[in-house]
Amino acid sequence: MAEPEKQNSRPRKRPGKPAAGKRSGPKAPGPKKKGGPPPRKGRPAKPRQIPGALSLKQLSGNRYCLVPPRCAVERDLDLEEVQHMRDEDEPDVARDELLFLVEDCRGFLEAYNLLAELALEQGDIPLAQGYYGFGYESAMAVLPIGFRGLLPAEEGYNPHFFLAGRGLARCLISRGDRKKAREILKQLHKFDPDEPDVKALLDELEQGPRK
């Protein structure tokens, strides 16, 4: 499929294929060298920075917000093209473009949420659950162990995280996994106790399955 013409956005190079005979991906670790300084005690190792991942920013006190990666910011205008494709009833073309946008940008939650929406429109709930789940877990992965802060649902990039979490919970409910859905919704409720859609879903779960 030819790449659709882009307007008002910087051109991006699609990743090329590795040369013949060469493997892509990380290199195998070589033999360990003897000697060298001993490891420092009492200082935890810094987490490995993953390209295209989300980051966390403190707002004030115990309030935080997610920050999108640079690749997501640079590709935001491309989502307008995706919406145009959907308006023209070209869901397959829109899906291919979204898959290209997230290929090396795992923190692009907006694009993952749109992929989930396209899957739902085609009745593929398991696939939608996978896209929502990837976005949700990508955000959870940047939180420190034992994180007890607040993530206000309307701050920074947080709305897209909450959308992914609610979408994931709805998919789980529709597939009968109400226990897992409740766990996710309770986690979101801890992050922002005032988020109305999360509270509504929790109330629905407490009322039990509809007959």
Backbone torsions as a table, in degrees:
resi	resn	phi	psi	omega
1	MET	NA	128.9	178.5
2	ALA	-69.4	144.4	-179.5
3	GLU	-68.6	128.2	-179.3
4	PRO	-63.2	147.8	179.7
5	GLU	-62.4	133.2	-177.4
6	LYS	-107.0	141.1	177.9
7	GLN	-124.8	144.9	176.3
8	ASN	58.1	30.8	176.4
9	SER	-145.4	150.5	-179.7
10	ARG	-71.1	140.4	178.4
11	PRO	-67.1	142.4	178.1
12	ARG	-122.7	145.8	178.2
13	LYS	-88.3	129.6	173.9
14	ARG	-72.8	141.2	-178.2
15	PRO	-61.9	132.1	-179.2
16	GLY	-81.0	167.2	179.4
17	LYS	-83.4	147.6	178.7
18	PRO	-64.6	148.3	-179.8
19	ALA	-63.5	154.9	-177.9
20	ALA	-59.8	137.0	178.1
21	GLY	87.2	-6.1	-179.3
22	LYS	-110.9	140.0	178.5
23	ARG	-94.5	142.0	174.5
24	SER	-92.1	163.2	178.8
25	GLY	100.3	-180.0	-176.1
26	PRO	-67.7	148.8	179.0
27	LYS	-77.7	151.7	177.3
28	ALA	-68.3	140.4	-178.4
29	PRO	-65.1	140.0	179.1
30	GLY	-83.7	-179.9	179.7
31	PRO	-65.4	143.1	-179.9
32	LYS	-71.2	137.8	178.5
33	LYS	-83.8	140.9	179.0
34	LYS	-80.5	155.1	178.5
35	GLY	80.6	-156.0	-178.7
36	GLY	88.4	166.3	-177.5
37	PRO	-66.9	142.9	178.6
38	PRO	-69.2	154.3	179.1
39	PRO	-63.7	142.4	179.0
40	ARG	-75.4	137.3	-179.5
41	LYS	-95.2	146.9	175.5
42	GLY	83.9	0.9	179.7
43	ARG	-121.6	112.7	-179.1
44	PRO	-66.1	147.0	178.7
45	ALA	-67.4	144.9	178.7
46	LYS	-70.5	139.7	179.3
47	PRO	-65.1	143.7	-179.8
48	ARG	-70.2	129.9	-179.8
49	GLN	-79.3	122.5	-179.5
50	ILE	-97.1	123.9	179.0
51	PRO	-58.3	136.8	178.0
52	GLY	78.7	11.6	-178.1
53	ALA	-92.3	162.0	175.2
54	LEU	-71.4	165.1	172.6
55	SER	-135.1	171.0	-175.2
56	LEU	-119.9	136.9	-179.1
57	LYS	-127.0	133.6	176.8
58	GLN	-83.0	131.8	179.2
59	LEU	-90.9	-66.0	177.7
60	SER	-161.3	139.1	179.8
61	GLY	57.7	-119.4	-177.1
62	ASN	-103.5	20.6	-176.8
63	ARG	-105.2	135.9	-176.6
64	TYR	-135.7	163.9	173.2
65	CYS	-142.5	152.1	175.4
66	LEU	-79.5	146.2	179.4
67	VAL	-118.8	127.3	-178.5
68	PRO	-71.1	152.5	175.5
69	PRO	-69.6	162.6	-177.8
70	ARG	-59.3	-37.9	-178.6
71	CYS	-61.8	-34.5	179.1
72	ALA	-69.9	-38.7	178.9
73	VAL	-65.4	-42.7	-178.2
74	GLU	-68.5	-25.6	-175.7
75	ARG	-102.3	9.8	-176.6
76	ASP	-61.2	-39.0	-179.4
77	LEU	-65.6	-25.0	179.2
78	ASP	-64.9	-22.9	178.9
79	LEU	-68.1	-25.1	175.3
80	GLU	-66.1	-37.8	176.9
81	GLU	-65.6	-38.2	178.1
82	VAL	-62.4	-42.8	178.8
83	GLN	-63.7	-37.7	177.3
84	HIS	-62.7	-40.1	178.1
85	MET	-63.1	-39.4	178.6
86	ARG	-67.2	-39.9	178.4
87	ASP	-63.3	-31.3	179.5
88	GLU	-86.6	10.7	178.7
89	ASP	58.9	49.2	176.8
90	GLU	-124.6	65.1	-175.9
91	PRO	-63.2	-34.4	-179.5
92	ASP	-67.0	-39.5	178.1
93	VAL	-66.9	-41.2	178.4
94	ALA	-62.5	-41.8	179.6
95	ARG	-63.3	-43.1	179.6
96	ASP	-61.8	-40.5	179.1
97	GLU	-65.7	-41.3	179.0
98	LEU	-64.9	-40.3	178.6
99	LEU	-63.7	-35.0	175.5
100	PHE	-67.1	-40.0	-177.3
101	LEU	-65.9	-33.1	-176.8
102	VAL	-95.3	-0.6	-173.2
103	GLU	-54.8	-42.0	179.7
104	ASP	-125.1	28.6	-176.3
105	CYS	-142.0	73.5	-173.2
106	ARG	-66.1	-18.4	180.0
107	GLY	-91.8	10.2	-178.9
108	PHE	-82.6	74.8	-173.3
109	LEU	-63.0	-35.0	179.4
110	GLU	-57.8	-43.9	-178.2
111	ALA	-68.6	-39.4	178.2
112	TYR	-65.3	-37.8	177.6
113	ASN	-65.0	-37.3	178.0
114	LEU	-68.6	-37.4	175.3
115	LEU	-60.8	-40.0	178.1
116	ALA	-65.0	-40.0	179.0
117	GLU	-62.9	-42.0	178.6
118	LEU	-62.9	-39.3	177.9
119	ALA	-64.1	-40.1	178.6
120	LEU	-65.1	-38.1	179.2
121	GLU	-62.9	-26.7	178.3
122	GLN	-96.4	7.3	176.1
123	GLY	77.0	15.8	-178.5
124	ASP	-98.8	83.7	-177.1
125	ILE	-67.1	-42.1	177.6
126	PRO	-58.4	-39.5	178.9
127	LEU	-67.9	-41.7	176.9
128	ALA	-60.8	-41.4	177.3
129	GLN	-59.7	-38.9	179.3
130	GLY	-64.0	-42.4	-180.0
131	TYR	-70.1	-45.7	177.0
132	TYR	-61.2	-41.8	-178.3
133	GLY	-64.7	-38.1	178.9
134	PHE	-65.2	-42.4	177.6
135	GLY	-63.2	-42.6	-179.9
136	TYR	-63.4	-47.9	-178.2
137	GLU	-68.4	-31.7	177.1
138	SER	-62.3	-37.0	177.5
139	ALA	-74.3	-42.4	179.8
140	MET	-62.2	-28.6	-176.4
141	ALA	-69.0	-21.4	-177.8
142	VAL	-91.3	-5.4	179.2
143	LEU	-81.6	136.8	178.9
144	PRO	-62.6	154.5	176.3
145	ILE	-60.9	131.4	-178.3
146	GLY	78.3	18.6	-178.8
147	PHE	-59.6	128.4	-180.0
148	ARG	-125.6	17.2	-178.5
149	GLY	-80.6	175.6	177.0
150	LEU	-99.6	143.6	174.5
151	LEU	-122.2	83.5	-177.9
152	PRO	-53.3	130.6	-170.5
153	ALA	-63.5	-21.7	-176.4
154	GLU	-104.5	7.3	-177.3
155	GLU	-97.6	138.0	173.0
156	GLY	53.4	-128.8	-178.7
157	TYR	-93.3	4.8	-177.1
158	ASN	-59.3	-35.7	-178.4
159	PRO	-56.1	-36.8	-178.5
160	HIS	-71.8	-31.6	175.5
161	PHE	-67.1	-45.0	179.7
162	PHE	-65.8	-36.6	177.1
163	LEU	-62.8	-42.3	178.0
164	ALA	-63.9	-43.2	-179.7
165	GLY	-64.7	-44.0	178.4
166	ARG	-65.6	-41.0	178.6
167	GLY	-62.7	-41.3	177.7
168	LEU	-61.9	-43.8	179.9
169	ALA	-62.7	-42.0	-180.0
170	ARG	-64.0	-39.8	177.8
171	CYS	-63.7	-41.8	179.3
172	LEU	-64.2	-40.7	178.6
173	ILE	-62.5	-44.6	-178.1
174	SER	-65.7	-23.5	179.6
175	ARG	-98.0	6.3	173.4
176	GLY	90.4	1.7	-179.3
177	ASP	-95.3	70.8	-176.1
178	ARG	-70.9	-30.1	179.8
179	LYS	-63.3	-48.5	179.7
180	LYS	-65.9	-38.7	178.1
181	ALA	-61.5	-40.5	179.4
182	ARG	-64.2	-40.2	179.2
183	GLU	-60.9	-43.2	-179.2
184	ILE	-67.4	-44.0	-179.2
185	LEU	-66.1	-38.1	177.1
186	LYS	-65.3	-35.6	176.8
187	GLN	-65.5	-44.1	177.2
188	LEU	-62.7	-37.2	179.7
189	HIS	-64.7	-34.9	176.4
190	LYS	-66.9	-37.6	179.9
191	PHE	-67.3	-36.0	178.2
192	ASP	-150.7	94.4	-177.8
193	PRO	-63.9	-14.9	-176.5
194	ASP	-99.4	3.5	-178.4
195	GLU	-71.4	115.6	-170.0
196	PRO	-68.8	-38.6	-176.8
197	ASP	-67.1	-36.4	177.3
198	VAL	-65.5	-44.7	179.3
199	LYS	-61.9	-38.0	179.7
200	ALA	-65.4	-40.8	178.9
201	LEU	-67.3	-38.6	177.0
202	LEU	-63.2	-42.1	177.8
203	ASP	-61.9	-39.4	179.3
204	GLU	-63.8	-38.9	178.9
205	LEU	-67.4	-38.7	-179.1
206	GLU	-66.1	-27.1	-179.8
207	GLN	-77.2	-11.9	177.7
208	GLY	89.4	168.8	-179.1
209	PRO	-64.4	143.6	177.9
210	ARG	-72.6	140.8	179.2
211	LYS	-102.1	NA	NA
